[in-house]
Amino acid sequence: MLASLALSNTGGSFEGELSPRSGFYIFQGVNPDSEREGSVTFGFFAVNPWTGDVWDMWDCGKRFNTPALRKAQAVIRKRFTADEAKRYQELRDRYPGCDVG
């Protein structure tokens, strides 16, 4: 999953769905040991379904950039049609906003 690649293995899991409002997949990072760690949630993340870009919705505006994530995004780009390749920057510039509700 792209969100886990962005975080470099937190040990948690992710629950989410496609947001009809933003068009992004919105995931809640779930702490595997909330009893010990104190919180069930360790973050909310938005994934651009066209490019694989992963955004931190708690640190509004932060786009993740890890080696594992870049590798997965390159695989996504290889599957682009010619039209999608021409529109790549437009697709990548889409921003999910910061509303996790």
Beta strands, then each sheet from edge to edge (+ up, - down):
strand 1: 13-18
strand 2: 25-30
strand 3: 41-47
strand 4: 54-56
strand 5: 62-63
sheet 1: 1+ 2- 3+ 4- 5+
end
